[in-house]
Amino acid sequence: MRFALAVLSGVLLIHGWYPQPCCGDWHCKPVPCDQLIEQDNGDWIYVPTWTVFDSYRIAPSQDRNCHVCIIGGQGACAFIQMGM
């Protein structure tokens, strides 16, 4: 039982760095970086859902992955590997 709790706790903390103003740990998930396409105006599109992330909603990822946070079908924020 302790092992299961330790594993579950570790899973919950993996992406605990998502900022509260964006959406905290809710509605956020890691995604393949090649599923995000930067537009000429600085906005990004998450291709699987065609969700648009305005340029001011983009921040550098704090790990080696890209992440999207989508609430109600709207792009709350995205974390991109900069210099891709």
Backbone hydrogen bonds, N-H to C=O, Kabsch-Sander energy under -0.5 kcal/mol:
donor,donor_aa,acceptor,acceptor_aa,energy
5,L,1,M,-2.1
6,A,2,R,-2.5
7,V,3,F,-2.6
8,L,4,A,-2.5
9,S,5,L,-2.7
10,G,6,A,-2.3
11,V,7,V,-2.2
12,L,8,L,-2.2
13,L,9,S,-1.5
14,I,10,G,-0.8
14,I,11,V,-0.6
16,G,13,L,-1.6
18,Y,15,H,-1.4
22,C,19,P,-0.9
23,C,19,P,-1.9
24,G,19,P,-2.1
26,W,23,C,-2.1
29,K,68,V,-2.2
31,V,66,C,-2.7
35,Q,32,P,-2.0
36,L,33,C,-1.7
37,I,45,I,-2.4
39,Q,43,D,-3.4
42,G,39,Q,-1.8
44,W,53,F,-2.4
45,I,37,I,-2.2
46,Y,51,T,-2.8
47,V,35,Q,-2.7
47,V,45,I,-0.9
49,T,46,Y,-1.0
50,W,46,Y,-1.5
51,T,46,Y,-1.3
53,F,44,W,-3.3
54,D,52,V,-0.6
57,R,54,D,-2.5
58,I,55,S,-1.4
59,A,78,A,-2.1
61,S,80,I,-2.4
66,C,31,V,-1.1
67,H,79,F,-2.3
68,V,29,K,-2.3
69,C,77,C,-2.4
70,I,27,H,-1.9
71,I,74,Q,-2.4
74,Q,71,I,-1.9
75,G,52,V,-0.7
76,A,69,C,-2.5
76,A,74,Q,-0.9
77,C,69,C,-1.3
78,A,57,R,-2.3
79,F,67,H,-2.6
80,I,59,A,-2.4
80,I,78,A,-0.5
82,M,80,I,-1.0
84,M,81,Q,-0.8
